């Protein structure tokens, strides 16, 4: 019987889930894989306060060094989150020849290059299936399942908090603030939800997806990010009336040798598979040149779903580590595959250069000729109109509203039109712009 | 540079797709994997009539022996379909030490045991990702992505023809026959659609899924199969009015140490992710004890989507075959994993023993007290009623209809109730029974 020895750093929610899963399903995993997984050491600063279940049979410590210094441990599992000391622990584990498994998307989005390069040099593996969309096996799908494809597009609902908020706004008619309060009460939003609602968490995950899908290495500046603050029932109403659902999407698309990466609210047609992804669920839609449209759906967070993803990494790395790679062809292939993480030399396309359909809502001072003024300006910038709808918001206060759905147009042309419309003085407030994702 | 040599048997639709994909994306695949895939030989009885593109650079033959006899070929790809001679070719390739890749679900459902046992004995791999749900990587998900889970349920839309027909019946109000004609015209149904519409094709795929999910080895008799013939607009109407969508599902479920396997039309709630799987698309919903609900969606058939799945097998097997497995621990693990394909000793539960909710429609002779008669009989068999609706179909002809939605009940109790109701003489025609899948 093959045995692989593990060490865990970080006994928080997900770490506890990994211990539980190894205890509860260890026999089953052994039956399926032929490998006995032995969790030898657990390190956590607060390990003395742990009360969920008895930790008999594990060597416990408050310091990560106990795991890092133990040569018997073949795979180190980092589940403390954040940049430091997680980064230092991962690098140290790799330096000492251990394979590592992590679910730390912020760390990989920012320091992935450094971590993968060191692992490549030392010859160990980095598992990170749990870092994007929890239990959804999107890392493996992009690396293996769709390996023969030229990936054209990824579009993901990769943040459960914002999807939960938008679902409540859509299905229960809540405004943003009460919907956020519900998400917090239900345990789907952090005490400080900034990273989620402003789209930064989704951008971290998009950076990882973009590397796997397009072979590029984006920095923060290469990703256009808009969050969901400020979305309201007027946006939800338009979506509903027009056959769309409002979602926060992380989109990566490759066109004409340029990769565009953006996180923003988007109108998704009701019949699109992403439209039915509700509440805290995540999903990633991927289109390859051969596979065509595919989608992967599941829980993006939570103790056991994320633990399931972490275990899938551990099992895969363990299976591979039992094999030898001594023949020169094997070493060449492994080196090539590792180096090839960033195989593309494509440039990034800034958001002003993208083409999309747009929903534009102009809150106007109700003046004769307003529709004409608006549509003329859009037309002059080459923005073609698919539908226009004018309505009176408050006749006594002279308030109106013009809503426009454009055909596909260049983003810079749309934005320039909006600036010019603003200068005419017919707007009461700034216009709303939401991209449509077909 | 590592190189792996391939031989293809069968240059039909999917075979042609594999050749195209290797030609068009070979450089990209090499960049991603570090492996050069060399397709050396193509065998097809009608190879002389092939006109789609020039086959320069391949050694062509009409006989499969050219592939089977060539010791340089490491992976043999079987894409001729059917039982024979596909089975013989696969077994011969394995005997000669070649890894094999196939998309032949009928063959695997019936002769999988024999094929896997021989491969295990010889020590080669069998790739079959393309055999279920085309491009959807469901084989790999069950084997690897969810490996740490106790799988509780799989529920798949795994037949594109029937899903296309049911979509047209639902969205365009067509009856069964014109919807089938449309599927044929659109190229989604075979000239003889029997295997599809009667559910046999879905049952083949369910047999494969059940082995991976539950470790069992079902025979045809262990799977309850109902097709979609005879479904009509009355069923579609009820589904629509009650918040359901009618789908042909392949369901595998494990409860109390028994595995139930069944293919039949089912009412799926509109908000369930399977409900949004339209037209020729496939999807498999999987619930694990840790992962909870997940779903995988994509094209279930078609030249390039299936070729994409076949290539994913080829790439994975090639990567593994470059590694050595000489250490005793490695050999033990591989042997255990291969043997463990059928690791469960669970029994199968016959369909009469399942518990489900049911939609029942009774076409009745409109007689006073009919509702009372019906509901009393159901109650006596322990079938509890969630909703009942009686309506007049044709007053002059004295025709009525009673529709009932039950709470969860034992299937045998429901069927016995229906038999007893039939004996009262109040039915004009046989009742309709459709299971509800929450």
Interface residues (C-beta under 8 A of the other chain):
Chain A: X1 X2 X3 X17 X21 X24 X25 X28 X29 X31 X32 X33 X34 X35 X129 X135 X136 X137 X140 X141 X144 X145 X146 X147 X148 X149 X150 X215 X271 X273 X275 X276 X277 X278 X281 X288 X289 X290 X291 X292 X293 X294 X295 X296 X297 X298 X299 X302 X304 X305 X307 X308 X309 X311 X312 X315 X316 X319 X320 X322 X323 X324 X325 X326 X327 X329 X330 X332 X333 X334 X335 X336 X337 X340 X343
Chain B: X1 X2 X3 X17 X21 X24 X25 X28 X29 X31 X32 X33 X34 X35 X129 X135 X136 X137 X140 X141 X144 X145 X146 X147 X148 X149 X150 X215 X271 X273 X275 X276 X277 X278 X281 X288 X289 X290 X291 X292 X293 X294 X295 X296 X297 X298 X299 X302 X304 X305 X307 X308 X309 X311 X312 X315 X316 X319 X320 X322 X323 X324 X325 X326 X327 X329 X330 X332 X333 X334 X335 X336 X337 X340 X343
